[in-house]
Amino acid sequence: MDLIRATLPLVEPGRTEIHLPHWDGIEQQHGFIHGGVVGMIADSAAGYAAMTLVPADASVLTVEYKMNLMAPADGHGLIARGEVVRAGRTLIVTRAEVVALRDGAEQACALMQQTIMVMRHRGEKRESGAAG
């Protein structure tokens, strides 16, 4: 998320938000935020929502997602809202909506449905250089 300047200002059980400012390093040839970046924040927002519901010694891994790009990601920033639809023991079904912020309003630009696999007894990989 640091690479694309995204933040995670909302984390609640089963729900998260990722906020992303529009800047030239993430644009495609028409000046819109690239669809790959839209997919990245949708996948991450829904994945983090799933993470809020798994045991502390577990992690999650995306195994599938389907995303509809409904409008260009055109505005001063994006918000990806991820939420858990159904949390099972092995699989978690999530969804994410990505909206573009423009002229004080939100415009839906992408909708994603995702399946997450729970990785039991496999915590997160530590950042390189982390102690321990």
The first five atom37 places (N, CA, C, CB, O) and aatype in JSON, in Angstrom:
{
  "aatype": [12, 3, 10, 9, 1, 0, 16, 10, 14, 10, 19, 6, 14, 7, 1, 16, 6, 9, 8, 10, 14, 8, 17, 3, 7, 9, 6, 5, 5, 8, 7, 13, 9, 8, 7, 7, 19, 19, 7, 12, 9, 0, 3, 15, 0, 0, 7, 18, 0, 0, 12, 16, 10, 19, 14, 0, 3, 0, 15, 19, 10, 16, 19, 6, 18, 11, 12, 2, 10, 12, 0, 14, 0, 3, 7, 8, 7, 10, 9, 0, 1, 7, 6, 19, 19, 1, 0, 7, 1, 16, 10, 9, 19, 16, 1, 0, 6, 19, 19, 0, 10, 1, 3, 7, 0, 6, 5, 0, 4, 0, 10, 12, 5, 5, 16, 9, 12, 19, 12, 1, 8, 1, 7, 6, 11, 1, 6, 15, 7, 0, 0, 7],
  "atom_mask": [
    [1, 1, 1, 1, 1],
    [1, 1, 1, 1, 1],
    [1, 1, 1, 1, 1],
    [1, 1, 1, 1, 1],
    [1, 1, 1, 1, 1],
    [1, 1, 1, 1, 1],
    [1, 1, 1, 1, 1],
    [1, 1, 1, 1, 1],
    [1, 1, 1, 1, 1],
    [1, 1, 1, 1, 1],
    [1, 1, 1, 1, 1],
    [1, 1, 1, 1, 1],
    [1, 1, 1, 1, 1],
    [1, 1, 1, 0, 1],
    [1, 1, 1, 1, 1],
    [1, 1, 1, 1, 1],
    [1, 1, 1, 1, 1],
    [1, 1, 1, 1, 1],
    [1, 1, 1, 1, 1],
    [1, 1, 1, 1, 1],
    [1, 1, 1, 1, 1],
    [1, 1, 1, 1, 1],
    [1, 1, 1, 1, 1],
    [1, 1, 1, 1, 1],
    [1, 1, 1, 0, 1],
    [1, 1, 1, 1, 1],
    [1, 1, 1, 1, 1],
    [1, 1, 1, 1, 1],
    [1, 1, 1, 1, 1],
    [1, 1, 1, 1, 1],
    [1, 1, 1, 0, 1],
    [1, 1, 1, 1, 1],
    [1, 1, 1, 1, 1],
    [1, 1, 1, 1, 1],
    [1, 1, 1, 0, 1],
    [1, 1, 1, 0, 1],
    [1, 1, 1, 1, 1],
    [1, 1, 1, 1, 1],
    [1, 1, 1, 0, 1],
    [1, 1, 1, 1, 1],
    [1, 1, 1, 1, 1],
    [1, 1, 1, 1, 1],
    [1, 1, 1, 1, 1],
    [1, 1, 1, 1, 1],
    [1, 1, 1, 1, 1],
    [1, 1, 1, 1, 1],
    [1, 1, 1, 0, 1],
    [1, 1, 1, 1, 1],
    [1, 1, 1, 1, 1],
    [1, 1, 1, 1, 1],
    [1, 1, 1, 1, 1],
    [1, 1, 1, 1, 1],
    [1, 1, 1, 1, 1],
    [1, 1, 1, 1, 1],
    [1, 1, 1, 1, 1],
    [1, 1, 1, 1, 1],
    [1, 1, 1, 1, 1],
    [1, 1, 1, 1, 1],
    [1, 1, 1, 1, 1],
    [1, 1, 1, 1, 1],
    [1, 1, 1, 1, 1],
    [1, 1, 1, 1, 1],
    [1, 1, 1, 1, 1],
    [1, 1, 1, 1, 1],
    [1, 1, 1, 1, 1],
    [1, 1, 1, 1, 1],
    [1, 1, 1, 1, 1],
    [1, 1, 1, 1, 1],
    [1, 1, 1, 1, 1],
    [1, 1, 1, 1, 1],
    [1, 1, 1, 1, 1],
    [1, 1, 1, 1, 1],
    [1, 1, 1, 1, 1],
    [1, 1, 1, 1, 1],
    [1, 1, 1, 0, 1],
    [1, 1, 1, 1, 1],
    [1, 1, 1, 0, 1],
    [1, 1, 1, 1, 1],
    [1, 1, 1, 1, 1],
    [1, 1, 1, 1, 1],
    [1, 1, 1, 1, 1],
    [1, 1, 1, 0, 1],
    [1, 1, 1, 1, 1],
    [1, 1, 1, 1, 1],
    [1, 1, 1, 1, 1],
    [1, 1, 1, 1, 1],
    [1, 1, 1, 1, 1],
    [1, 1, 1, 0, 1],
    [1, 1, 1, 1, 1],
    [1, 1, 1, 1, 1],
    [1, 1, 1, 1, 1],
    [1, 1, 1, 1, 1],
    [1, 1, 1, 1, 1],
    [1, 1, 1, 1, 1],
    [1, 1, 1, 1, 1],
    [1, 1, 1, 1, 1],
    [1, 1, 1, 1, 1],
    [1, 1, 1, 1, 1],
    [1, 1, 1, 1, 1],
    [1, 1, 1, 1, 1],
    [1, 1, 1, 1, 1],
    [1, 1, 1, 1, 1],
    [1, 1, 1, 1, 1],
    [1, 1, 1, 0, 1],
    [1, 1, 1, 1, 1],
    [1, 1, 1, 1, 1],
    [1, 1, 1, 1, 1],
    [1, 1, 1, 1, 1],
    [1, 1, 1, 1, 1],
    [1, 1, 1, 1, 1],
    [1, 1, 1, 1, 1],
    [1, 1, 1, 1, 1],
    [1, 1, 1, 1, 1],
    [1, 1, 1, 1, 1],
    [1, 1, 1, 1, 1],
    [1, 1, 1, 1, 1],
    [1, 1, 1, 1, 1],
    [1, 1, 1, 1, 1],
    [1, 1, 1, 1, 1],
    [1, 1, 1, 1, 1],
    [1, 1, 1, 1, 1],
    [1, 1, 1, 1, 1],
    [1, 1, 1, 0, 1],
    [1, 1, 1, 1, 1],
    [1, 1, 1, 1, 1],
    [1, 1, 1, 1, 1],
    [1, 1, 1, 1, 1],
    [1, 1, 1, 1, 1],
    [1, 1, 1, 0, 1],
    [1, 1, 1, 1, 1],
    [1, 1, 1, 1, 1],
    [1, 1, 1, 0, 1]
  ],
  "atom_positions": [
    [[0.81, -1.2, 0.0], [0.0, 0.0, 0.0], [0.86, 1.26, 0.0], [-0.93, 0.0, 1.2], [0.47, 2.28, -0.58]],
    [[2.02, 1.2, 0.65], [2.92, 2.37, 0.63], [3.33, 2.73, -0.79], [4.17, 2.09, 1.48], [3.43, 3.91, -1.13]],
    [[3.57, 1.73, -1.61], [4.02, 1.95, -2.98], [3.06, 2.84, -3.77], [4.19, 0.62, -3.69], [3.49, 3.67, -4.57]],
    [[1.76, 2.65, -3.55], [0.76, 3.43, -4.31], [0.15, 4.58, -3.49], [-0.35, 2.51, -4.79], [-0.78, 5.24, -3.94]],
    [[0.7, 4.81, -2.28], [0.27, 5.91, -1.39], [-1.13, 5.7, -0.82], [0.31, 7.22, -2.15], [-1.84, 6.67, -0.53]],
    [[-1.54, 4.46, -0.65], [-2.86, 4.14, -0.1], [-2.8, 4.09, 1.42], [-3.38, 2.8, -0.66], [-1.76, 3.79, 2.0]],
    [[-3.95, 4.38, 2.05], [-4.08, 4.29, 3.51], [-5.26, 3.4, 3.86], [-4.24, 5.69, 4.15], [-6.13, 3.14, 3.03]],
    [[-5.28, 2.94, 5.1], [-6.32, 2.05, 5.61], [-6.95, 2.72, 6.83], [-5.74, 0.63, 5.97], [-6.68, 2.32, 7.97]],
    [[-7.8, 3.74, 6.61], [-8.32, 4.51, 7.75], [-9.46, 3.84, 8.51], [-8.78, 5.83, 7.27], [-9.78, 4.27, 9.62]],
    [[-10.07, 2.81, 7.94], [-11.2, 2.15, 8.62], [-10.96, 0.65, 8.66], [-12.54, 2.47, 7.9], [-10.81, -0.01, 7.63]],
    [[-10.92, 0.11, 9.88], [-10.82, -1.33, 10.09], [-11.81, -1.68, 11.19], [-9.34, -1.79, 10.46], [-11.64, -1.27, 12.34]],
    [[-12.85, -2.43, 10.85], [-13.86, -2.91, 11.79], [-14.05, -4.39, 11.53], [-15.22, -2.12, 11.63], [-13.66, -4.88, 10.47]],
    [[-14.63, -5.13, 12.46], [-14.86, -6.55, 12.21], [-15.68, -6.75, 10.92], [-15.58, -7.2, 13.41], [-16.83, -6.31, 10.82]],
    [[-15.07, -7.43, 9.95], [-15.75, -7.74, 8.7], [-15.83, -6.61, 7.7], [0.0, 0.0, 0.0], [-16.53, -6.72, 6.69]],
    [[-15.12, -5.49, 7.96], [-15.26, -4.32, 7.09], [-14.01, -3.45, 7.14], [-16.49, -3.5, 7.51], [-13.46, -3.21, 8.21]],
    [[-13.56, -2.98, 5.96], [-12.43, -2.04, 5.91], [-12.64, -1.04, 4.77], [-11.09, -2.8, 5.72], [-13.49, -1.22, 3.9]],
    [[-11.83, 0.01, 4.81], [-11.78, 0.97, 3.71], [-10.32, 1.28, 3.4], [-12.55, 2.27, 4.06], [-9.5, 1.42, 4.3]],
    [[-10.03, 1.38, 2.11], [-8.73, 1.85, 1.64], [-8.97, 3.14, 0.88], [-8.0, 0.77, 0.75], [-9.84, 3.21, 0.01]],
    [[-8.19, 4.17, 1.2], [-8.27, 5.45, 0.51], [-7.01, 5.63, -0.32], [-8.44, 6.64, 1.52], [-5.9, 5.36, 0.14]],
    [[-7.19, 6.09, -1.55], [-6.09, 6.24, -2.49], [-6.17, 7.59, -3.18], [-6.09, 5.1, -3.53], [-7.17, 7.88, -3.84]],
    [[-5.15, 8.44, -3.05], [-5.16, 9.7, -3.8], [-4.81, 9.45, -5.27], [-4.17, 10.72, -3.17], [-4.09, 8.51, -5.6]],
    [[-5.33, 10.3, -6.13], [-5.0, 10.23, -7.55], [-3.68, 10.96, -7.76], [-6.14, 10.84, -8.45], [-3.55, 12.14, -7.41]],
    [[-2.7, 10.28, -8.33], [-1.42, 10.9, -8.67], [-0.91, 10.27, -9.95], [-0.38, 10.72, -7.51], [-1.32, 9.17, -10.32]],
    [[-0.01, 10.96, -10.65], [0.37, 10.55, -12.0], [1.06, 9.19, -12.07], [1.27, 11.58, -12.58], [1.04, 8.57, -13.13]],
    [[1.66, 8.7, -11.0], [2.34, 7.41, -11.01], [1.43, 6.2, -11.12], [0.0, 0.0, 0.0], [1.91, 5.09, -11.35]],
    [[0.11, 6.39, -10.96], [-0.84, 5.27, -11.03], [-1.85, 5.44, -12.18], [-1.59, 5.12, -9.71], [-2.84, 4.72, -12.25]],
    [[-1.6, 6.4, -13.06], [-2.5, 6.66, -14.18], [-2.22, 5.75, -15.37], [-2.39, 8.12, -14.6], [-1.1, 5.27, -15.56]],
    [[-3.26, 5.53, -16.16], [-3.1, 4.87, -17.46], [-3.06, 5.96, -18.53], [-4.26, 3.84, -17.73], [-3.01, 7.14, -18.21]],
    [[-3.08, 5.56, -19.79], [-2.82, 6.5, -20.89], [-3.85, 7.62, -21.06], [-2.75, 5.73, -22.15], [-3.56, 8.61, -21.73]],
    [[-5.04, 7.49, -20.47], [-6.06, 8.54, -20.59], [-6.14, 9.43, -19.35], [-7.42, 7.9, -20.84], [-6.99, 10.32, -19.27]],
    [[-5.26, 9.18, -18.37], [-5.25, 9.99, -17.16], [-6.13, 9.46, -16.05], [0.0, 0.0, 0.0], [-6.21, 10.08, -14.99]],
    [[-6.79, 8.34, -16.25], [-7.59, 7.7, -15.21], [-6.67, 6.83, -14.35], [-8.75, 6.85, -15.82], [-5.59, 6.46, -14.79]],
    [[-7.1, 6.51, -13.13], [-6.34, 5.56, -12.32], [-6.45, 4.2, -12.99], [-6.87, 5.51, -10.84], [-7.54, 3.76, -13.36]],
    [[-5.32, 3.53, -13.14], [-5.23, 2.27, -13.88], [-6.12, 1.19, -13.25], [-3.77, 1.79, -13.93], [-6.21, 1.08, -12.02]],
    [[-6.76, 0.4, -14.1], [-7.63, -0.68, -13.64], [-6.92, -1.7, -12.76], [0.0, 0.0, 0.0], [-7.53, -2.29, -11.87]],
    [[-5.63, -1.91, -13.01], [-4.86, -2.82, -12.16], [-4.75, -2.31, -10.74], [0.0, 0.0, 0.0], [-4.77, -3.09, -9.79]],
    [[-4.63, -0.99, -10.58], [-4.58, -0.38, -9.26], [-5.96, -0.45, -8.6], [-4.1, 1.1, -9.35], [-6.06, -0.69, -7.4]],
    [[-7.02, -0.25, -9.38], [-8.38, -0.39, -8.86], [-8.57, -1.82, -8.33], [-9.44, -0.06, -9.97], [-9.11, -2.01, -7.24]],
    [[-8.13, -2.82, -9.09], [-8.22, -4.21, -8.64], [-7.39, -4.47, -7.4], [0.0, 0.0, 0.0], [-7.81, -5.22, -6.52]],
    [[-6.22, -3.85, -7.34], [-5.35, -4.03, -6.17], [-6.0, -3.54, -4.88], [-4.04, -3.29, -6.39], [-5.96, -4.24, -3.87]],
    [[-6.61, -2.35, -4.92], [-7.2, -1.84, -3.68], [-8.51, -2.57, -3.33], [-7.47, -0.34, -3.79], [-8.84, -2.71, -2.16]],
    [[-9.24, -3.03, -4.36], [-10.45, -3.82, -4.09], [-10.07, -5.14, -3.43], [-11.25, -4.07, -5.4], [-10.67, -5.53, -2.42]],
    [[-9.08, -5.84, -4.0], [-8.6, -7.12, -3.45], [-8.09, -6.93, -2.03], [-7.48, -7.7, -4.34], [-8.38, -7.74, -1.15]],
    [[-7.34, -5.87, -1.8], [-6.78, -5.63, -0.47], [-7.86, -5.25, 0.55], [-5.74, -4.53, -0.54], [-7.83, -5.75, 1.67]],
    [[-8.79, -4.39, 0.17], [-9.84, -3.98, 1.12], [-10.68, -5.18, 1.54], [-10.75, -2.91, 0.49], [-10.97, -5.35, 2.73]],
    [[-11.08, -6.01, 0.58], [-11.88, -7.19, 0.92], [-11.04, -8.22, 1.69], [-12.47, -7.83, -0.35], [-11.54, -8.86, 2.61]],
    [[-9.78, -8.38, 1.31], [-8.9, -9.3, 2.02], [-8.65, -8.88, 3.46], [0.0, 0.0, 0.0], [-8.66, -9.71, 4.36]],
    [[-8.44, -7.59, 3.67], [-8.27, -7.09, 5.04], [-9.55, -7.25, 5.85], [-7.84, -5.61, 5.03], [-9.49, -7.53, 7.05]],
    [[-10.7, -7.09, 5.21], [-11.98, -7.32, 5.91], [-12.05, -8.77, 6.38], [-13.19, -6.99, 4.98], [-12.48, -9.04, 7.51]],
    [[-11.63, -9.7, 5.53], [-11.6, -11.11, 5.91], [-10.62, -11.35, 7.06], [-11.22, -11.98, 4.71], [-10.92, -12.11, 7.98]],
    [[-9.46, -10.7, 7.0], [-8.44, -10.85, 8.06], [-8.98, -10.51, 9.44], [-7.24, -9.99, 7.75], [-8.53, -11.06, 10.44]],
    [[-9.94, -9.58, 9.49], [-10.47, -9.17, 10.8], [-11.26, -10.28, 11.47], [-11.34, -7.94, 10.65], [-11.57, -10.18, 12.66]],
    [[-11.61, -11.33, 10.73], [-12.46, -12.39, 11.29], [-11.74, -13.73, 11.48], [-13.64, -12.6, 10.4], [-12.38, -14.7, 11.89]],
    [[-10.45, -13.8, 11.19], [-9.73, -15.07, 11.36], [-8.94, -15.04, 12.67], [-8.77, -15.32, 10.16], [-8.66, -13.97, 13.21]],
    [[-8.6, -16.23, 13.19], [-7.81, -16.28, 14.43], [-6.47, -15.56, 14.27], [-7.57, -17.72, 14.85], [-5.97, -15.4, 13.16]],
    [[-5.89, -15.13, 15.38], [-4.64, -14.36, 15.37], [-3.49, -15.14, 14.75], [-4.27, -13.96, 16.78], [-2.57, -14.52, 14.19]],
    [[-3.5, -16.47, 14.82], [-2.39, -17.26, 14.26], [-2.65, -17.69, 12.82], [-2.14, -18.49, 15.11], [-1.93, -18.53, 12.28]],
    [[-3.67, -17.11, 12.19], [-4.02, -17.46, 10.81], [-3.81, -16.26, 9.9], [-5.49, -17.95, 10.73], [-3.6, -15.14, 10.36]],
    [[-3.86, -16.52, 8.61], [-3.78, -15.49, 7.6], [-4.82, -15.81, 6.53], [-2.34, -15.39, 7.01], [-5.56, -16.78, 6.65]],
    [[-4.86, -15.0, 5.49], [-5.8, -15.24, 4.39], [-5.07, -15.15, 3.07], [-6.97, -14.23, 4.43], [-4.01, -14.55, 2.96]],
    [[-5.66, -15.78, 2.06], [-5.09, -15.77, 0.72], [-6.23, -15.73, -0.28], [-4.18, -17.02, 0.49], [-7.14, -16.56, -0.23]],
    [[-6.19, -14.78, -1.21], [-7.21, -14.71, -2.26], [-7.05, -15.91, -3.18], [-7.09, -13.38, -3.06], [-5.95, -16.21, -3.65]],
    [[-8.18, -16.6, -3.45], [-8.13, -17.72, -4.39], [-8.91, -17.42, -5.67], [-8.69, -18.98, -3.73], [-8.76, -18.12, -6.67]],
    [[-9.73, -16.37, -5.64], [-10.51, -16.02, -6.83], [-11.17, -14.68, -6.61], [-11.57, -17.12, -7.16], [-11.61, -14.36, -5.51]],
    [[-11.24, -13.89, -7.68], [-12.14, -12.74, -7.64], [-12.6, -12.38, -9.03], [-11.47, -11.53, -6.99], [-11.94, -12.67, -10.03]],
    [[-13.76, -11.75, -9.07], [-14.4, -11.29, -10.3], [-14.69, -9.82, -10.09], [-15.71, -12.11, -10.65], [-15.33, -9.44, -9.11]],
    [[-14.22, -8.99, -11.01], [-14.42, -7.56, -10.85], [-15.03, -6.96, -12.11], [-13.1, -6.86, -10.52], [-14.61, -7.27, -13.23]],
    [[-16.02, -6.12, -11.91], [-16.61, -5.35, -12.99], [-16.11, -3.92, -12.87], [-18.17, -5.41, -12.95], [-16.27, -3.28, -11.83]],
    [[-15.49, -3.42, -13.94], [-15.11, -2.01, -14.01], [-16.29, -1.3, -14.67], [-13.75, -1.79, -14.81], [-16.53, -1.47, -15.86]],
    [[-17.01, -0.5, -13.89], [-18.27, 0.09, -14.35], [-18.13, 1.49, -14.92], [-19.25, 0.11, -13.23], [-18.97, 1.94, -15.7]],
    [[-17.07, 2.19, -14.52], [-16.83, 3.55, -15.0], [-15.35, 3.85, -14.82], [-17.72, 4.61, -14.24], [-14.7, 3.21, -13.99]],
    [[-14.8, 4.81, -15.57], [-13.4, 5.16, -15.37], [-13.14, 5.63, -13.94], [-12.98, 6.24, -16.37], [-13.98, 6.3, -13.34]],
    [[-11.98, 5.29, -13.4], [-11.57, 5.73, -12.06], [-11.03, 7.15, -12.2], [-10.49, 4.76, -11.42], [-9.82, 7.37, -12.22]],
    [[-11.95, 8.1, -12.29], [-11.64, 9.48, -12.61], [-12.1, 10.39, -11.48], [-12.29, 9.9, -13.93], [-13.3, 10.56, -11.27]],
    [[-11.17, 10.95, -10.75], [-11.48, 11.86, -9.65], [-10.21, 12.17, -8.9], [0.0, 0.0, 0.0], [-9.12, 11.79, -9.33]],
    [[-10.34, 12.86, -7.78], [-9.14, 13.22, -7.01], [-8.68, 12.09, -6.11], [-9.41, 14.46, -6.18], [-7.64, 12.19, -5.46]],
    [[-9.45, 11.0, -6.05], [-9.06, 9.85, -5.26], [-10.09, 8.75, -5.36], [0.0, 0.0, 0.0], [-11.16, 8.93, -5.94]],
    [[-9.75, 7.6, -4.77], [-10.66, 6.46, -4.74], [-10.83, 5.98, -3.31], [-10.13, 5.31, -5.63], [-9.95, 6.17, -2.47]],
    [[-11.98, 5.36, -3.04], [-12.21, 4.64, -1.8], [-12.64, 3.23, -2.17], [-13.28, 5.36, -0.89], [-13.59, 3.05, -2.94]],
    [[-11.95, 2.23, -1.62], [-12.36, 0.84, -1.77], [-12.94, 0.4, -0.44], [-11.15, -0.08, -2.2], [-12.28, 0.48, 0.59]],
    [[-14.18, -0.07, -0.47], [-14.87, -0.54, 0.74], [-15.04, -2.05, 0.64], [-16.25, 0.17, 0.91], [-15.76, -2.55, -0.21]],
    [[-14.36, -2.76, 1.53], [-14.43, -4.21, 1.54], [-15.28, -4.7, 2.69], [0.0, 0.0, 0.0], [-15.27, -4.12, 3.78]],
    [[-16.03, -5.78, 2.44], [-16.84, -6.36, 3.51], [-16.98, -7.86, 3.32], [-18.23, -5.7, 3.56], [-16.95, -8.37, 2.21]],
    [[-17.14, -8.54, 4.45], [-17.34, -9.98, 4.43], [-18.82, -10.26, 4.2], [-16.85, -10.63, 5.76], [-19.68, -9.7, 4.88]],
    [[-19.11, -11.14, 3.26], [-20.48, -11.57, 2.97], [-20.8, -12.82, 3.78], [-20.67, -11.84, 1.45], [-21.87, -12.92, 4.38]],
    [[-19.86, -13.77, 3.79], [-20.03, -15.01, 4.56], [-18.67, -15.5, 5.01], [-20.76, -16.1, 3.73], [-17.75, -15.66, 4.2]],
    [[-18.53, -15.73, 6.3], [-17.28, -16.23, 6.84], [-17.43, -17.69, 7.23], [-16.83, -15.38, 8.06], [-18.13, -18.01, 8.2]],
    [[-16.79, -18.56, 6.48], [-16.77, -19.98, 6.81], [-15.46, -20.35, 7.47], [0.0, 0.0, 0.0], [-14.58, -19.5, 7.63]],
    [[-15.33, -21.6, 7.86], [-14.1, -22.06, 8.52], [-12.9, -22.06, 7.55], [-14.31, -23.47, 9.09], [-11.79, -21.72, 7.95]],
    [[-13.13, -22.44, 6.3], [-12.06, -22.55, 5.32], [-12.12, -21.45, 4.27], [-12.11, -23.89, 4.65], [-11.09, -20.92, 3.85]],
    [[-13.33, -21.1, 3.84], [-13.5, -20.07, 2.8], [-14.31, -18.9, 3.34], [-14.19, -20.66, 1.56], [-15.24, -19.07, 4.12]],
    [[-13.92, -17.71, 2.9], [-14.64, -16.48, 3.25], [-15.0, -15.8, 1.94], [-13.76, -15.53, 4.19], [-14.15, -15.59, 1.08]],
    [[-16.28, -15.46, 1.8], [-16.74, -14.75, 0.61], [-16.85, -13.27, 0.98], [-18.12, -15.31, 0.08], [-17.45, -12.91, 2.0]],
    [[-16.27, -12.43, 0.14], [-16.25, -10.99, 0.39], [-16.73, -10.24, -0.85], [-14.84, -10.52, 0.79], [-16.92, -10.82, -1.92]],
    [[-16.92, -8.94, -0.67], [-17.18, -8.07, -1.81], [-16.52, -6.74, -1.52], [-18.73, -7.9, -2.07], [-16.27, -6.37, -0.37]],
    [[-16.24, -6.02, -2.6], [-15.68, -4.68, -2.47], [-16.3, -3.79, -3.52], [-14.13, -4.69, -2.6], [-16.57, -4.21, -4.64]],
    [[-16.52, -2.56, -3.13], [-16.97, -1.53, -4.06], [-15.88, -0.46, -4.08], [-18.37, -0.93, -3.65], [-15.36, -0.09, -3.03]],
    [[-15.55, 0.03, -5.26], [-14.59, 1.12, -5.39], [-15.33, 2.31, -5.97], [-13.36, 0.7, -6.29], [-15.98, 2.21, -7.01]],
    [[-15.2, 3.45, -5.28], [-15.84, 4.68, -5.75], [-14.78, 5.73, -6.02], [-16.87, 5.2, -4.72], [-13.76, 5.8, -5.33]],
    [[-15.02, 6.56, -7.03], [-14.16, 7.7, -7.35], [-14.76, 8.94, -6.69], [-14.02, 7.9, -8.9], [-15.97, 9.14, -6.71]],
    [[-13.91, 9.76, -6.1], [-14.32, 11.01, -5.46], [-14.12, 12.14, -6.45], [-13.52, 11.27, -4.14], [-13.01, 12.4, -6.9]],
    [[-15.24, 12.82, -6.77], [-15.17, 13.9, -7.77], [-16.24, 14.93, -7.48], [-15.34, 13.33, -9.2], [-17.42, 14.61, -7.34]],
    [[-15.82, 16.19, -7.4], [-16.74, 17.31, -7.18], [-17.65, 17.08, -5.98], [-17.59, 17.53, -8.42], [-18.84, 17.38, -6.03]],
    [[-17.09, 16.56, -4.89], [-17.84, 16.36, -3.66], [-18.79, 15.18, -3.67], [0.0, 0.0, 0.0], [-19.57, 15.01, -2.73]],
    [[-18.73, 14.36, -4.7], [-19.64, 13.21, -4.79], [-18.84, 11.93, -5.03], [-20.68, 13.41, -5.93], [-17.66, 11.98, -5.39]],
    [[-19.5, 10.8, -4.82], [-18.9, 9.5, -5.09], [-19.54, 8.91, -6.33], [-19.07, 8.54, -3.88], [-20.76, 8.95, -6.5]],
    [[-18.7, 8.35, -7.21], [-19.22, 7.65, -8.38], [-18.67, 6.23, -8.35], [-18.82, 8.38, -9.72], [-17.45, 6.02, -8.3]],
    [[-19.57, 5.25, -8.37], [-19.14, 3.85, -8.37], [-18.36, 3.57, -9.63], [-20.36, 2.89, -8.26], [-18.82, 3.87, -10.74]],
    [[-17.17, 3.0, -9.48], [-16.37, 2.67, -10.67], [-16.04, 1.19, -10.76], [-15.1, 3.47, -10.67], [-15.69, 0.72, -11.84]],
    [[-16.14, 0.43, -9.67], [-15.85, -1.01, -9.74], [-16.59, -1.76, -8.64], [-14.33, -1.27, -9.63], [-16.85, -1.23, -7.56]],
    [[-16.92, -3.0, -8.95], [-17.58, -3.89, -8.01], [-16.9, -5.25, -8.12], [-19.13, -3.99, -8.28], [-16.72, -5.76, -9.22]],
    [[-16.53, -5.83, -6.97], [-15.79, -7.08, -6.97], [-16.4, -8.07, -5.99], [-14.33, -6.83, -6.62], [-16.86, -7.68, -4.92]],
    [[-16.4, -9.34, -6.37], [-16.73, -10.43, -5.45], [-15.51, -11.33, -5.38], [-18.01, -11.24, -5.92], [-14.84, -11.57, -6.38]],
    [[-15.22, -11.82, -4.18], [-13.95, -12.51, -3.95], [-14.15, -13.72, -3.05], [-12.93, -11.55, -3.32], [-15.03, -13.73, -2.2]],
    [[-13.32, -14.74, -3.25], [-13.25, -15.89, -2.35], [-11.86, -15.9, -1.73], [-13.55, -17.23, -3.11], [-10.85, -15.79, -2.42]],
    [[-11.84, -16.04, -0.42], [-10.61, -16.02, 0.37], [-10.47, -17.38, 1.05], [-10.63, -14.86, 1.42], [-11.44, -17.94, 1.55]],
    [[-9.25, -17.9, 1.08], [-8.96, -19.13, 1.8], [-8.3, -18.76, 3.13], [-8.05, -20.08, 0.96], [-7.39, -17.93, 3.17]],
    [[-8.76, -19.39, 4.22], [-8.16, -19.17, 5.52], [-6.93, -20.07, 5.63], [-9.17, -19.47, 6.68], [-7.01, -21.28, 5.41]],
    [[-5.81, -19.48, 5.95], [-4.54, -20.2, 6.11], [-4.29, -20.35, 7.62], [-3.34, -19.43, 5.39], [-3.68, -19.49, 8.24]],
    [[-4.76, -21.44, 8.17], [-4.65, -21.67, 9.63], [-3.2, -21.92, 10.02], [-5.52, -22.86, 10.06], [-2.44, -22.57, 9.3]],
    [[-2.83, -21.4, 11.18], [-1.49, -21.57, 11.76], [-0.39, -21.06, 10.83], [-1.24, -23.03, 12.08], [0.73, -21.58, 10.82]],
    [[-0.73, -20.03, 10.04], [0.25, -19.39, 9.16], [0.09, -17.89, 9.28], [0.07, -19.84, 7.67], [-0.67, -17.27, 8.53]],
    [[0.8, -17.31, 10.21], [0.73, -15.87, 10.39], [1.3, -15.13, 9.19], [0.0, 0.0, 0.0], [1.81, -15.74, 8.25]],
    [[1.21, -13.83, 9.25], [1.71, -12.99, 8.16], [3.22, -13.03, 8.09], [1.24, -11.54, 8.35], [3.9, -13.16, 9.11]],
    [[3.76, -12.93, 6.89], [5.2, -12.81, 6.68], [5.63, -11.45, 7.2], [5.58, -12.98, 5.18], [4.99, -10.44, 6.94]],
    [[6.73, -11.44, 7.93], [7.24, -10.17, 8.46], [7.95, -9.41, 7.37], [8.18, -10.41, 9.64], [8.49, -9.99, 6.42]],
    [[7.96, -8.09, 7.51], [8.7, -7.24, 6.58], [10.18, -7.55, 6.71], [8.43, -5.74, 6.84], [10.65, -7.88, 7.8]],
    [[10.92, -7.44, 5.62], [12.35, -7.68, 5.7], [12.98, -6.66, 6.64], [13.01, -7.62, 4.31], [12.63, -5.48, 6.62]],
    [[13.91, -7.13, 7.43], [14.56, -6.24, 8.4], [13.83, -6.16, 9.72], [0.0, 0.0, 0.0], [14.31, -5.52, 10.65]],
    [[12.65, -6.81, 9.82], [11.89, -6.76, 11.08], [12.59, -7.63, 12.12], [10.41, -7.24, 10.87], [13.19, -8.66, 11.8]],
    [[12.52, -7.21, 13.35], [13.16, -7.96, 14.45], [12.4, -9.25, 14.71], [13.21, -7.11, 15.74], [11.2, -9.34, 14.46]],
    [[13.1, -10.25, 15.21], [12.45, -11.47, 15.65], [12.61, -12.54, 14.7], [0.0, 0.0, 0.0], [12.12, -13.64, 14.91]]
  ]
}
